[in-house]
Amino acid sequence: MLAEKIVGPEASYLRRLGTLSGLLCGIVALLGLVLVAQQPSAENFVALLVCATISGAGLVLARGN
């Protein structure tokens, strides 16, 4: 029901998957910012970038037709 409110009742499964990955990876990216601030290392920064990239790709899918 939440997905219908966000992307509409007749959204495709791809748009719903994009919304889900955008939301979940966006939340994890925010948590990753805290991790990078507390333990700055190359591995944590790369993980943050990958998560932000997946979140952005999910949001692009959610906005597409």
Secondary structure, 3 states (H helix, E strand, C coil): CHHHHHHCCCCCHHHHHHHHHHHHHHHHHHHHHHHHHHCCCHHHHHHHHHHHHHHHHHHHHHHCC
